[in-house]
Amino acid sequence: MVVAEAKTSSKPLIAAATGGTPSRRPVWFMRQAGRSLPEYRAIRADRGMLESCFDAALVCEITMQPVRRHDVDAAILFSDIVVPLKAAGVDLDIVAGTGPVVARPIRTADDVAALPRLDAAAVGSVSQAVGLILGELTDAQALIGFAGAPFTLASYLIEGGPSRTYENTKAMMYARPELWHQLMAQLADITVEFLRVQLDAGVHAVQLFDSWAGTLSVADYQTYVAPHSARVLAEIAEYKVPRIHFGVGTGELLAPMAHVGADVIGVDWRVPLDEAARRVGPGKAVQGNLDPTLLFAGPEVIESQVRRIVRDGEKAIDAGAVGHIFNLGHGVLPATDPDVLTRTVELVHRL
Amino acid sequence: MVVAEAKTSSKPLIAAATGGTPSRRPVWFMRQAGRSLPEYRAIRADRGMLESCFDAALVCEITMQPVRRHDVDAAILFSDIVVPLKAAGVDLDIVAGTGPVVARPIRTADDVAALPRLDAAAVGSVSQAVGLILGELTDAQALIGFAGAPFTLASYLIEGGPSRTYENTKAMMYARPELWHQLMAQLADITVEFLRVQLDAGVHAVQLFDSWAGTLSVADYQTYVAPHSARVLAEIAEYKVPRIHFGVGTGELLAPMAHVGADVIGVDWRVPLDEAARRVGPGKAVQGNLDPTLLFAGPEVIESQVRRIVRDGEKAIDAGAVGHIFNLGHGVLPATDPDVLTRTVELVHRL
């Protein structure tokens, strides 16, 4: 439960997330720090992704680039879903054009038993980065912590990399449910530890990404995933900061995902925000949901769609949501013109 | 509208699709002809995919392999979504491990204007294959014709191949709606011609695959896609055969997809069949929806899930569906054990 005084936060994102009255309509973009920005491409030109995620000064710089450029209302810690796994000692790399590649995918009970725990000291650079970022933000800007949820972490570890079918992941889930729950429990521990490091360092909110949960039916989500995501969110409740929860293609899962303990539910572009608010029920904020491909459609289409989403956000509030945080429905695509993002922020703030 | 006598068809699939009483519960599997079968891998070892799709004897053999092996209630014409585009003269290939690759992606008005029409003679081998297959089927077995819907065809042509984001496709859709509708109209013409060739040759049903429509919101589907899919299905209505319509991740789109003129709506595993029937409304059959990854979960889990889906199918009929055709929620995965498929068919028929 978020503290009452958060409602009157000077940070529009925190006010919107907690049922307060934000001083302006808060907006940020998933993957706002990244390849859409020339300054990001320049700074990453000779540095690997994982190396960058463990360099506090670099994490701070990359996190701040879009905040300086676009005047968004939140920074999100620059990281990757597999960072806590790497820090724990899992042999993996992030391969350009592919994504995470795990050297020895987890398939057996021995593999699960051998999964290391995360020691906070192994992500000391992340803690340090949070401190540096907080020193650069204004009082109106929020810093959002970042972590992957257990299911999405499990899918990378079991498949060995990105997947379209999640067949090995689901095979373990369906055929070996005890082993599955053991793995998910260990991953929940890692996620909790990774979020605590960020929360102890002072992040103002967290976003838990269950990016690939949308591959599951409601029944499977409830049986195999929800208990572990719920534990993650419960174990950080004591920090009393807004907990944002997001996945792609989760139209069927919006209510169960919100009910694992999220304060804000992220919505992709497939479900209008007001419909999302009805599915979730009252008392949560909604975040989203411009289709990132719309940013290629030219200023007139973008303006009309941004206006529609702002209206949908207001309808969501009428339907019981406590607030609306403007965002895309998924991450910024690398080919996006950064000036278009800047103008979109200006428009959201003007409306 | 399907003819009344179809209800009493000796083919269980046709009876289930048309509100009749099938002599047994019909079952087939999307991508039942394919890499899960050793006899398929053997016959394709030294032949390219596209080459195979234009060889009538080979199409017949590959189409019949799973029918002989599994005793499914339907054959589906072995083909690929891009076959009619290739036949029309589009320079493309199917690359193993990647999928369709289009030599010159369609991006401009000139590209759209240059898109060739499909001449029935260019798919004469497909017509011939249908005749050969019909000669091998029993009176109880149905042959389902195959085509991709305009949106999915457009996505391949515009992206140049498979995509996770469809950013170029949506950019044209949003930014150049007139050009988009012109392209979709031309693709609808190609799809209609390809289906007519199959229908003239005697297929008993057709399945229109809009595999990637699930990337769209309802509003965008209705504006940019539905009119063209509706025209395709309307233009083949005169054949009075069941028209099955399917896409992946289409929970939000089940009603609009059914209402473009489908007699049977294919459902993936994310939405239970009875819930799908409620979304669609009465008067259509439902097809689906075992998660294909469940086939890796061992006999006990498979049996319990097959039984659940049969129950969901019965509840769908209680909710207004005219019938249930058992299928997977997406295609058979290549690593699937074919014996598991055979036993699944036996179980469905026994229940």
Contacts between the chains, C-beta under 8 A, distances in Angstrom:
chain1	res1	chain2	res2	distance
A	165	B	292	7.4
A	165	B	293	6.5
A	165	B	333	6.0
A	166	B	293	6.6
A	167	B	292	7.7
A	167	B	293	4.6
A	167	B	296	6.2
A	167	B	333	5.6
A	167	B	335	6.9
A	168	B	296	8.0
A	170	B	291	6.9
A	170	B	293	3.8
A	170	B	294	7.3
A	170	B	296	7.3
A	170	B	297	7.6
A	171	B	293	6.3
A	171	B	296	3.9
A	171	B	297	6.2
A	174	B	293	7.3
A	174	B	294	5.9
A	174	B	296	7.5
A	174	B	297	3.5
A	174	B	298	7.9
A	174	B	301	5.1
A	175	B	296	6.9
A	175	B	297	4.4
A	175	B	298	5.0
A	175	B	301	6.2
A	214	B	249	7.4
A	214	B	270	7.8
A	216	B	270	7.5
A	217	B	269	5.6
A	217	B	270	5.3
A	217	B	271	7.6
A	217	B	272	7.5
A	217	B	291	7.3
A	218	B	270	7.9
A	219	B	272	7.9
A	249	B	214	7.4
A	249	B	249	5.4
A	251	B	251	5.4
A	251	B	252	5.2
A	252	B	251	5.2
A	252	B	270	5.3
A	252	B	271	6.4
A	269	B	217	5.6
A	270	B	214	7.8
A	270	B	216	7.5
A	270	B	217	5.3
A	270	B	218	7.9
A	270	B	252	5.3
A	271	B	217	7.7
A	271	B	252	6.4
A	272	B	217	7.5
A	272	B	219	7.9
A	291	B	170	6.8
A	291	B	217	7.3
A	292	B	165	7.4
A	292	B	167	7.7
A	293	B	165	6.5
A	293	B	166	6.6
A	293	B	167	4.6
A	293	B	170	3.8
A	293	B	171	6.3
A	293	B	174	7.3
A	294	B	170	7.3
A	294	B	174	5.9
A	296	B	167	6.1
A	296	B	168	8.0
A	296	B	170	7.3
A	296	B	171	3.8
A	296	B	174	7.5
A	296	B	175	6.8
A	297	B	170	7.6
A	297	B	171	6.1
A	297	B	174	3.5
A	297	B	175	4.4
A	298	B	174	7.9
A	298	B	175	5.0
A	301	B	174	5.0
A	301	B	175	6.3
A	333	B	165	6.0
A	333	B	167	5.5
A	335	B	167	6.9
